[in-house]
Amino acid sequence: MLALPEPPPRDPQASVDTDRSPGSPARPDALERALQRHFGWEGFRPGQRPVVEALLAGRDCLAVWPTGAGKSLCFQLPALIREGLVLVISPLVALMQDQVDQLQRRGIPAACLHRGLGSAERLQLLRRIRERRLRLLYLAPERLQAEASRQLLDDLLADGCLVALAVDEAHCISAWGHDFRPDYRRLGQLRQLCPGVPLVALSATAAPRVRADIIRLLQLRRPLIQVRSARRANLHYAMRSRPADPLPEVLDAIGRSRGAVLIYARARRSVEAWAARLQAAGVPAITYHAGMDPGLRQQALAHFQSQPRPVLVATVAFGMGVDRADVGLVLHLDLPASAEGYLQESGRAGRDGGPADCLVLFDPADRTSLGWAMRAAGRGAEGGQAIDAERQRLELAQQQLRRMETVAEGEGCREQALLLAMGELVPPCGRCDRCRRQRLGGAPRRDWSEQVSQLLELLGEQRGRALRSVVVELAREGGSDESRWAWLARRLVEEELVSESDDGAQRLYLRPSGRTYLRQPWPLHWAA
């Protein structure tokens, strides 16, 4: 076992982007020798070393780094150095199995404990744990509620071999996150169950509010906080209105891409239909969604990882933690539900550092259908507290959806708008479709003041009106089509002249600033 000195105290709020302090020796030290021996790397990536040191010193950590930044190594290396076991909580069996397979290919003893194991496999796994022949054990959060898992934790603690706890995709613990999972809420019990074991929480996307939730709910103690910019200089964002038949545009994007292609559709039936259409057009596309047989899903995953230029059509659950570095295109066929979720999904492109395209084909109706789906998902809540929690969840989801719609329909830099949703302020990227258009002179702009006044006057006649009824009446009287009036209404919500209900019903209300505009209008110029 390597003997390592305790690192000097660090500012818990500091974000560290270098791995070695000025004046430190160039010769590899114990940590770097272990890194090279086990993983073949010559040096740490930015931010990795401080987290490894903190865990080895018994300190909690929070690491929020973009996809492909090397978060997993931060808990894998301490297990190997200390020759003990790290327990990793992960949300998906496919994600866990993928990481276990990677580790086993490196000769690192790792395993995944899940419901799919037979009794003989489970007994063999428990024997390996008792004999200290395992270094990393992955399990889903719901497994911690099982009596057998609690007993296993007690045995590991009594044996003194538990090096650290790792919570992957930690944003799932927060109701403010884009992928909230109730089972993650119970992970706060880890601190009571393992009071002396350091805990590291990791996520690719976590806005400040979500980071605060992670620290509070996991009860992290004076954690070392590592937050790196989510900006990816090799990704090229583009968002366009989805044509009546998107197939020619989809085929064109695939034809221009390199490496692997990920195509996301919201519904399982859309996944199946799009794969069939692509196959009929000569593209050997495969499918992946939760409704498939587990064996077929595993085959699809293996195909995606092994083929030189696979095209996979999936629901957005696919891709979390999947190790495919050369994804050259991530294409969404629907409006993503949130900016944070989209950053994680698009972040699966270009992990090898090469250029990659992130294309969204959307229709304004996507927001309406997604909003109704959100409302339908919450109808089972019973009891006062459950109803209040569900109302809060729905309101948050609607806010996130509106923000994503603003990114899609807005005139500014795509990446700048996406990162602003994460609390990160950056200059325009210069690479997205909006930035490229600005360099070419931009789209023609016109003054919408007259139409704005019409819409605001209609809203002022009564308190709250459904968006649908507003656009139908204006289209009938104003000589423009419904889609244009709906677009204008959304722009006025962005301009804070109009407010919209957060319950999914899309009711519009005239704000005080809208009444001010009616008394003294000012020019409002947007692209036609």
C-alpha positions in Angstrom: 0.0 0.0 0.0 1.3 3.5 -0.9 1.9 5.8 2.1 0.8 9.3 1.1 1.1 12.5 3.1 -2.0 14.3 4.1 -2.6 17.2 1.7 -2.6 20.8 3.0 -6.0 22.3 3.8 -7.8 23.8 0.8 -10.6 26.3 0.4 -13.8 24.2 0.2 -15.3 26.6 -2.3 -12.2 26.7 -4.5 -12.3 25.4 -8.0 -8.9 23.8 -8.9 -7.9 23.7 -12.5 -4.2 22.7 -12.1 -2.8 19.4 -10.9 0.5 20.4 -9.4 1.6 23.5 -7.5 4.5 25.7 -8.9 7.9 24.4 -8.0 6.7 20.8 -7.5 9.1 18.1 -8.9 8.7 17.0 -12.5 9.5 13.4 -11.5 6.3 11.2 -11.2 5.2 10.9 -7.5 3.4 8.0 -5.9 0.0 9.1 -7.2 1.2 9.5 -10.8 3.0 6.1 -10.7 -0.3 4.5 -9.5 -2.2 6.4 -12.3 0.2 5.1 -14.9 0.4 1.5 -13.6 -3.4 1.0 -13.4 -4.7 3.3 -16.2 -1.7 3.9 -18.5 -2.0 7.7 -18.2 1.1 9.9 -18.0 -0.6 12.6 -15.9 -3.9 13.7 -14.3 -6.5 15.7 -16.2 -7.4 19.1 -14.7 -9.0 18.8 -11.3 -8.6 15.0 -10.9 -5.6 15.0 -8.5 -7.2 17.3 -5.8 -10.2 15.1 -5.6 -8.2 11.9 -5.4 -6.0 13.5 -2.6 -9.1 14.7 -0.7 -10.7 11.3 -0.7 -7.5 9.6 0.4 -7.3 12.2 3.2 -10.9 11.3 4.3 -12.6 14.5 2.9 -15.9 14.7 1.1 -15.9 16.1 -2.4 -18.3 17.5 -5.1 -17.1 17.4 -8.7 -19.2 19.0 -11.5 -17.3 18.5 -14.7 -18.4 18.2 -18.3 -18.9 14.8 -20.0 -15.6 13.2 -20.8 -13.6 15.1 -18.2 -12.6 11.9 -16.3 -14.8 12.0 -13.2 -14.8 8.2 -12.7 -11.1 8.0 -12.1 -11.4 10.2 -9.0 -13.0 7.3 -7.1 -11.5 4.4 -9.0 -7.9 5.3 -8.2 -8.3 5.6 -4.4 -9.7 2.1 -4.3 -6.6 0.7 -6.0 -4.2 2.7 -3.9 -5.7 1.8 -0.6 -6.4 -1.8 -1.8 -9.9 -1.5 -0.3 -13.4 -1.2 -1.7 -15.2 1.8 -3.1 -19.0 1.6 -3.2 -20.5 3.4 -6.2 -24.2 4.4 -6.5 -25.3 4.7 -10.1 -28.8 5.2 -11.6 -28.8 2.7 -14.5 -27.8 -0.9 -14.8 -26.5 -0.3 -18.3 -24.3 2.5 -17.0 -23.0 0.4 -14.2 -22.3 -2.6 -16.4 -20.5 -0.4 -18.9 -18.1 0.9 -16.3 -17.5 -2.5 -14.8 -16.7 -3.9 -18.3 -14.2 -1.1 -18.9 -12.5 -1.8 -15.5 -12.4 -5.5 -16.0 -10.7 -5.0 -19.4 -8.0 -3.2 -17.5 -7.6 -6.0 -15.1 -9.3 -4.1 -12.2 -11.6 -6.2 -10.1 -15.1 -4.6 -10.3 -18.6 -5.9 -10.1 -22.2 -4.7 -10.3 -24.9 -5.8 -7.8 -28.4 -5.7 -9.4 -31.7 -7.6 -9.5 -30.7 -9.4 -12.7 -28.1 -11.5 -11.0 -29.0 -15.2 -10.3 -28.6 -16.6 -6.8 -25.3 -18.4 -7.7 -23.8 -15.2 -9.2 -24.9 -13.2 -6.1 -23.3 -15.7 -3.7 -20.1 -15.7 -5.8 -20.0 -11.9 -5.7 -20.5 -11.7 -1.9 -17.7 -14.3 -1.5 -15.3 -12.1 -3.5 -16.3 -9.1 -1.4 -15.7 -11.0 1.9 -12.3 -12.2 0.6 -11.3 -8.6 -0.3 -10.9 -9.5 -4.0 -13.0 -6.6 -5.2 -12.1 -3.0 -5.5 -15.2 -1.3 -6.9 -18.8 -2.4 -6.3 -21.6 -0.7 -8.3 -25.2 -0.7 -7.2 -28.5 1.2 -7.9 -29.8 3.5 -5.2 -32.9 1.4 -4.5 -30.6 -1.5 -3.5 -29.6 0.4 -0.4 -33.1 -0.1 1.0 -32.7 -3.9 1.0 -31.8 -5.6 4.2 -29.1 -7.6 2.6 -27.4 -4.4 1.3 -27.6 -2.8 4.8 -25.9 -5.9 6.2 -23.3 -5.8 3.5 -22.5 -2.2 4.5 -22.2 -3.1 8.1 -19.8 -6.0 7.3 -17.6 -3.7 5.1 -17.4 -1.1 7.9 -16.6 -3.7 10.5 -13.9 -5.1 8.3 -12.4 -1.6 7.7 -12.1 -2.1 4.0 -14.5 0.6 2.8 -12.3 3.3 1.2 -15.0 5.7 0.0 -18.6 6.2 -1.2 -19.3 7.6 -4.7 -22.6 9.0 -5.9 -22.5 9.2 -9.7 -25.0 11.4 -11.6 -25.6 13.2 -8.3 -27.9 15.8 -9.8 -30.6 13.1 -9.7 -31.0 13.8 -5.9 -32.3 17.3 -6.5 -35.9 18.1 -7.4 -34.4 21.2 -9.1 -32.3 19.0 -11.4 -33.3 17.9 -14.8 -33.3 14.1 -14.0 -34.8 13.9 -10.5 -35.1 10.4 -9.1 -37.0 9.7 -5.8 -34.7 6.8 -4.9 -31.7 9.2 -4.8 -33.5 11.2 -2.1 -32.8 8.3 0.3 -29.0 8.5 -0.2 -28.8 11.0 2.6 -28.9 7.8 4.8 -25.3 7.0 3.6 -23.9 9.5 6.1 -25.7 7.8 9.0 -24.8 4.4 7.8 -21.2 5.2 7.1 -20.3 8.2 9.2 -16.5 8.0 8.9 -16.3 7.2 5.2 -15.5 10.0 2.7 -18.2 10.6 0.1 -17.7 12.0 -3.4 -20.7 13.3 -5.5 -20.2 13.6 -9.2 -22.3 15.2 -12.0 -21.8 16.5 -15.5 -24.5 19.2 -15.1 -25.5 20.8 -11.9 -26.6 24.5 -11.6 -25.8 26.3 -8.4 -29.2 25.5 -6.9 -28.7 21.8 -7.7 -25.2 21.8 -6.2 -26.5 23.3 -3.0 -29.1 20.5 -2.9 -26.5 17.8 -3.4 -24.4 19.1 -0.5 -27.3 19.4 1.8 -29.1 16.2 1.0 -26.0 14.0 0.9 -24.8 15.8 4.1 -21.3 16.5 2.7 -19.0 17.8 5.3 -16.8 20.7 4.4 -16.5 19.3 0.9 -13.8 20.1 -1.6 -15.9 21.6 -4.5 -14.6 21.3 -8.0 -16.7 23.0 -10.7 -15.3 23.3 -14.2 -16.7 25.2 -17.2 -19.3 23.3 -19.2 -18.1 25.0 -22.4 -16.9 22.5 -25.0 -14.9 24.2 -27.7 -15.3 21.4 -30.2 -19.1 21.2 -30.2 -21.1 23.1 -32.8 -24.7 23.7 -31.8 -27.5 24.3 -34.2 -31.3 24.4 -33.7 -33.8 24.6 -36.5 -37.5 24.4 -37.1 -38.5 20.8 -37.9 -39.9 20.5 -41.4 -43.0 18.5 -42.2 -40.7 15.6 -43.3 -37.3 15.8 -41.5 -35.9 12.7 -43.1 -33.8 14.5 -45.9 -32.3 16.8 -43.2 -31.6 13.9 -40.9 -29.9 11.9 -43.7 -27.8 15.0 -44.7 -26.6 15.5 -41.1 -25.7 11.8 -40.8 -23.9 11.9 -44.2 -21.7 14.8 -43.1 -20.9 13.4 -39.6 -17.9 11.4 -38.5 -17.7 8.4 -36.2 -20.8 7.4 -34.2 -24.2 9.0 -34.5 -26.7 9.4 -31.6 -30.3 10.3 -32.5 -32.8 11.0 -29.7 -36.5 10.8 -29.9 -38.9 11.4 -27.0 -41.2 8.4 -27.3 -40.4 4.7 -27.8 -42.7 4.4 -30.8 -40.9 7.4 -32.4 -37.6 5.6 -31.8 -38.9 2.4 -33.5 -40.4 4.4 -36.4 -37.3 6.5 -37.1 -35.0 3.5 -37.0 -37.3 1.8 -39.6 -37.3 4.9 -41.8 -33.5 5.2 -41.7 -33.1 1.5 -42.5 -35.4 1.9 -45.5 -33.2 4.8 -46.6 -30.1 2.6 -46.5 -28.8 3.6 -43.0 -28.3 0.5 -40.8 -29.8 2.2 -37.7 -30.5 0.3 -34.5 -32.8 1.1 -31.5 -32.4 1.4 -27.8 -35.2 2.1 -25.2 -36.4 0.8 -21.9 -39.3 -1.2 -23.4 -36.9 -3.6 -25.2 -35.8 -7.0 -24.0 -32.7 -6.6 -21.7 -30.7 -8.9 -24.0 -31.6 -6.9 -27.1 -30.6 -3.7 -25.3 -27.3 -5.2 -24.4 -26.8 -6.2 -28.0 -27.6 -2.6 -29.1 -25.1 -1.2 -26.6 -22.4 -3.6 -27.8 -23.1 -2.7 -31.4 -22.9 1.0 -30.6 -19.5 0.6 -28.9 -17.9 -1.8 -31.3 -18.9 -0.7 -34.9 -16.9 2.0 -36.7 -19.8 4.2 -37.6 -23.0 3.1 -35.8 -26.2 5.0 -36.0 -28.4 4.5 -32.9 -31.9 5.9 -32.3 -32.8 6.0 -28.6 -34.7 7.7 -25.9 -32.7 10.2 -23.9 -31.9 7.7 -21.1 -29.3 6.1 -23.4 -25.8 7.4 -23.3 -25.3 8.2 -19.6 -21.7 7.2 -18.9 -21.4 5.2 -22.1 -17.8 5.1 -23.3 -17.8 6.1 -26.9 -15.4 9.0 -27.6 -15.9 9.6 -31.3 -19.6 10.5 -31.4 -19.6 13.0 -34.3 -23.4 13.9 -34.2 -26.0 14.1 -31.5 -29.4 14.9 -33.1 -32.6 15.6 -31.2 -35.8 15.1 -33.1 -37.8 16.9 -30.4 -37.3 20.0 -28.2 -35.3 18.9 -25.2 -37.1 19.2 -21.8 -34.4 21.4 -20.2 -31.2 23.2 -21.0 -29.3 21.2 -18.3 -30.6 17.9 -19.7 -29.6 19.0 -23.2 -26.1 20.0 -22.1 -25.6 16.5 -20.7 -27.1 14.7 -23.8 -25.2 16.9 -26.3 -22.1 16.5 -24.2 -21.9 12.9 -25.3 -20.5 14.2 -28.6 -16.9 14.8 -29.3 -15.4 13.3 -26.2 -12.2 12.6 -28.2 -11.7 16.3 -28.7 -12.6 16.2 -32.4 -15.3 18.4 -33.9 -18.9 17.3 -33.4 -22.3 18.6 -34.4 -25.2 18.9 -31.9 -28.5 19.5 -33.9 -32.0 20.0 -32.6 -35.0 19.8 -35.0 -38.0 21.2 -33.1 -41.5 22.4 -33.5 -43.3 24.8 -31.1 -45.9 22.1 -30.6 -43.2 20.0 -28.9 -43.6 22.2 -25.9 -47.3 21.7 -25.7 -47.1 17.9 -26.0 -44.3 17.7 -23.5 -46.2 20.0 -21.1 -49.2 17.7 -21.2 -47.1 14.7 -20.7 -45.6 16.3 -17.6 -49.0 17.0 -16.2 -50.2 13.5 -16.9 -47.2 12.0 -15.1 -48.1 13.8 -11.9 -51.8 12.9 -11.7 -51.1 10.0 -9.3 -50.0 12.2 -6.4 -52.2 11.7 -3.3 -52.2 13.6 0.0 -51.4 17.3 0.7 -47.6 17.0 0.8 -47.5 14.8 -2.3 -49.7 17.1 -4.2 -47.7 20.2 -3.2 -44.4 18.4 -4.1 -45.9 17.4 -7.5 -47.1 21.0 -8.2 -43.6 22.3 -7.4 -42.1 19.7 -9.7 -44.4 20.6 -12.5 -43.8 24.3 -12.1 -40.1 23.7 -12.2 -40.4 21.5 -15.3 -42.4 24.2 -17.1 -39.8 26.9 -16.2 -37.0 24.6 -17.5 -39.0 23.9 -20.7 -39.6 27.6 -21.3 -35.9 28.3 -20.9 -35.1 25.6 -23.4 -37.6 27.1 -25.8 -35.9 30.5 -25.4 -32.6 28.9 -26.3 -34.2 27.3 -29.4 -36.1 30.4 -30.7 -33.8 33.1 -29.4 -31.5 35.2 -31.5 -28.4 35.0 -29.4 -25.5 32.5 -29.1 -26.8 28.9 -28.4 -23.9 27.9 -26.1 -24.0 31.2 -24.2 -27.8 30.7 -23.5 -27.3 27.1 -22.5 -24.5 27.8 -20.1 -26.4 30.7 -18.6 -29.0 28.2 -17.5 -26.2 26.6 -15.5 -25.2 29.9 -13.8 -22.2 30.3 -16.1 -21.7 33.5 -18.0 -19.5 33.2 -21.1 -19.0 35.2 -24.2 -20.6 34.1 -27.5 -19.0 30.9 -28.8 -18.5 31.9 -32.4 -19.3 28.4 -33.5 -23.0 27.8 -33.3 -25.5 28.5 -36.1 -26.5 31.9 -34.5 -23.0 33.1 -34.2 -22.2 32.0 -37.8 -25.3 33.9 -39.0 -24.3 37.0 -37.1 -20.9 36.9 -38.9 -22.8 36.8 -42.2 -24.9 39.8 -41.3 -27.7 38.1 -39.4 -31.3 37.6 -40.4 -33.4 40.6 -41.4 -35.2 42.3 -38.5 -38.5 44.1 -38.4 -40.5 46.2 -35.8 -43.2 44.1 -34.2 -44.7 47.0 -32.1 -48.1 47.0 -33.8 -48.6 43.2 -33.3 -47.3 43.4 -29.7 -49.9 46.0 -28.9 -52.7 43.9 -30.4 -51.7 40.9 -28.3 -51.3 42.9 -25.1 -54.6 44.7 -25.6 -56.4 41.3 -26.0 -54.8 40.0 -22.8 -55.8 43.2 -20.9 -59.5 42.6 -21.6 -59.7 39.8 -19.0 -57.4 38.2 -16.4 -55.7 35.2 -17.9 -56.4 33.6 -21.3 -55.2 30.3 -22.7 -52.5 30.7 -25.3 -54.5 28.6 -27.8 -57.6 30.9 -27.6 -55.4 34.0 -27.9 -53.6 32.9 -31.1 -56.8 31.7 -32.7 -58.5 35.0 -32.2 -55.5 37.1 -33.3 -55.0 34.9 -36.4 -58.7 35.4 -37.3 -58.5 39.2 -36.8 -54.9 40.0 -37.5 -54.2 38.5 -40.8 -51.2 36.4 -39.7 -51.1 32.6 -39.1 -51.4 31.0 -35.6 -47.8 29.8 -35.4 -46.5 33.4 -35.9 -48.8 34.7 -33.1 -47.8 31.8 -30.8 -44.1 32.7 -31.5 -44.8 36.4 -30.6 -46.5 35.4 -27.4 -43.5 33.4 -26.4 -41.2 36.3 -27.2 -43.3 38.6 -24.9 -42.9 36.1 -22.1 -39.2 36.3 -22.6 -39.3 40.1 -22.7 -41.3 39.9 -19.4 -44.3 41.8 -20.8 -46.4 38.8 -20.4 -46.4 36.0 -17.8 -47.3 32.4 -18.3 -48.8 29.9 -15.8 -46.4 27.2 -14.6 -49.0 24.4 -14.4 -48.8 23.3 -18.0 -52.1 25.0 -19.0 -50.2 27.8 -20.9 -52.4 30.6 -19.6 -51.1 34.1 -20.4 -51.4 37.1 -18.1 -50.6 40.8 -18.8 -47.8 41.9 -16.5 -47.5 45.5 -15.2 -44.6 46.1 -17.6 -47.1 45.1 -20.4 -49.6 47.7 -19.2 -46.7 50.3 -19.3 -46.0 49.3 -22.9 -49.6 49.8 -23.9 -49.5 53.4 -22.4 -46.1 54.2 -23.9 -44.9 51.7 -26.5 -41.3 51.4 -27.7 -39.8 49.7 -30.8 -39.3 45.9 -30.6 -37.2 44.6 -33.4 -36.8 40.8 -34.0 -35.8 38.7 -36.9 -38.8 38.1 -39.2 
